[in-house]
Amino acid sequence: MANDCFVADIAAPIKNALVGGPFGSDLVSKDYVESGVPVIRGTNMGYGRWVGGDFAHVTEEKADSLTANCAKPGDIVFTQRGTLGQVALVPNQGAPRYLISQSQMKLTVDQSKADPLFLYYVFTSPEQQEYIRQHAIQTGVPHTNLGILRRTPLTLPPLPEQKAIARILGTLDDKIELNRRMNATLEAMARALFQSWLVDFDPVHAKAAGRPPSGMASPTAAVFPSSLQSSNLGEIPEGWDRISLYDTARFINGAAFRNEDFSPDGDGLPVIKIVELKSGLSSQTKWSRRSAGEDQIIDTGDLLYSWSGSPDTSLDAFLWTEGRGLLNQHIFKVITPTITRKRYVYYLLKYLRPVLVGIAKNKQTTGLGHVTISDMKRLMVCEPPHDVLQAFDRIVGPLFDRSFSNTLESQKLAQIRDCLLPKLLSEELSARAVENISV
């Protein structure tokens, strides 16, 4: 039988089981060092079940002075201010301890009462997320606090049932994580080939030195010239062209939407903004029945480029995966005549990302920056001939397609997980029945 309780009731019976981050003056940016004890900040949340990403660090001595604010493997971390509703677990594989920032709270769970992974899923459920939103303190920047977290109500099934539910949902997330890691490897392989062939011109340098290009079949090697020519880009392969980034594809900007353009959720098409590019469709996504040209309607597989926003986090190339939608302004739909060309432009935009981010930062105001069409027309790139692009695509095409298939599979698995989650938590479905189904 399920048991109603509060978060405070399932905290471990130890000192500092449920705490917030240090006081502001106790942890400042000058405390950060290259290595040591990782610090969990807002940027380390949002990676699924586990805290992740690039961590700041403090010395062991600094962490010792803030030991009350340290989290250990198995602890649950909550965002206190910033993106409310974020929750993550401290992984078992990683550092022996972490320091939480001023914007986080951590809970060490009494594991005789509750399973930490089960609690993670509870706090990601729509009902719990709505509770967090409804009980946020709205003064200034919306935030929460330890008092609210302590009094947060929970309904906990018996511990074996908790573990079974966590195991079911965790298995789905394990496959999603495996796909993510595989995609990172596939992406690294494709980008390495792009760098070698189309930036460093390794096959051309090898042929110019009288050597066969390393690891390359003779028919592929034959498409590369054996000499370089001077250009204002530096030395580029003989016979290759210079072209502006803007001329590598058609870049069609999305439409501007007004409040009166929006309709009730599910009525019309979703309006795709930068947040949807990064996080997918959600309950916060706007919908519209407004008419739009075909170039401003997107569908699964379309290449998009976000050209405005916070430069470090928003400017990037994206492959859309969530069906038909209406494209919002500040995002280009990137149209190419062939799939070969689309893959090339995708990796070109990924390679040029640091350059484009730099351009946006030079025009940054109030945290936002942008890349204009004029910027893209001024940015010149080396254009490989068609036979080289075909040779490149014969290798990277399967990598690209496998990665995209993995992404679509992960999206379906996430939908299954999100559908199962409320049904398992409400006991509409039993964990035992679901475990008998092969996913």
Beta strands, then each sheet from edge to edge (+ up, - down):
strand 1: 3-6
strand 2: 18-20
strand 3: 37-40
strand 4: 56-58
strand 5: 70-71
strand 6: 76-79
strand 7: 87-89
strand 8: 98-100
strand 9: 104-107
strand 10: 153-156
strand 11: 228-231
strand 12: 234-237
strand 13: 241-244
strand 14: 250-253
strand 15: 262-263
strand 16: 269-272
strand 17: 287-288
strand 18: 297-298
strand 19: 303-306
strand 20: 308-309
strand 21: 316-319
strand 22: 325-327
strand 23: 331-335
strand 24: 369-370
strand 25: 380-383
sheet 1: 1+ 10-
sheet 2: 2+ 9- 6+ 7-
sheet 3: 4+ 3- 8- 5+
sheet 4: 11+ 12-
sheet 5: 13+ 25-
sheet 6: 14+ 23- 19+ 21-
sheet 7: 15+ 17- 16+ 22+ 18-
sheet 8: 20+ 24-
end
